[in-house]
Amino acid sequence: MYAPTVEDFEAWLRGYKAAWETRDPAAAAALFTPDAEYYWTPFDPPHKGRPGIAEAWQAAVANQRDVRFDYSVAAVAGAIGIARWHTRLTAVPEGEAVELDGVAICEFAHPAQCRTFREWWHVRAGPT
């Protein structure tokens, strides 16, 4: 099992930030192991593997623009990294301002690749 350092986790989060802000599903999928499980909510089944993650990201980011993602590392212990994140974006085609605030728990199996990603988030939306 791989145990990331705080610096390793921050580097991974920078990659996640870049993938989301550029709306790049392939870059997002590359952050995960080939057999990764990506849980967007605690109640939905995970998106599985890089193709499943890329497909889910493609569907999500197609409806977004002007994405700004920020994060802070809360903890790193063993193979787990925990971060709080905050995103602002514009929903397409409505032009509605969307704000998301969440927590992610990332389990790493290899350097720079997350094996299990779980997040909990809340959304606030309104006119721009």
Long-range contacts (C-beta under 8 A, 24 or more apart in sequence): 1-78, 1-79, 1-109, 2-79, 2-108, 2-109, 2-110, 2-111, 3-78, 3-79, 3-108, 4-76, 4-79, 4-81, 4-108, 4-111, 5-76, 6-73, 6-76, 8-76, 8-108, 8-111, 8-112, 9-73, 9-76, 9-81, 9-83, 9-106, 9-108, 10-73, 11-112, 12-81, 12-106, 12-108, 12-112, 12-114, 13-71, 13-73, 13-83, 13-85, 15-112, 16-69, 16-71, 17-69, 17-70, 17-71, 19-57, 20-61, 20-67, 20-69, 20-87, 21-67, 21-68, 21-69, 23-61, 23-62, 23-64, 23-65, 23-67, 24-61, 25-53, 25-54, 25-55, 25-57, 25-58, 25-61, 26-54, 28-53, 28-54, 28-57, 29-53, 29-54, 29-57, 31-112, 31-113, 31-114, 32-113, 32-114, 32-115, 32-117, 33-109, 33-110, 33-113, 33-114, 33-115, 35-115, 36-113, 36-114, 36-115, 36-116, 36-117, 37-115, 37-116, 37-117, 38-117, 39-116, 39-117, 39-118, 39-119, 40-119, 41-119, 41-120, 41-121, 42-118, 42-120, 62-92, 63-91, 63-92, 64-89, 64-90, 64-91, 64-92, 64-98, 65-89, 65-90, 65-92, 66-90, 74-103, 79-107, 79-108, 79-109, 79-115, 80-105, 80-106, 80-107, 80-108, 81-105, 81-106, 81-108, 82-106, 85-121, 90-128, 91-125, 95-128, 96-125, 96-126, 96-127, 96-128, 97-125, 97-126, 97-127, 97-128, 98-123, 98-124, 98-125, 99-123, 99-124, 99-125, 100-124
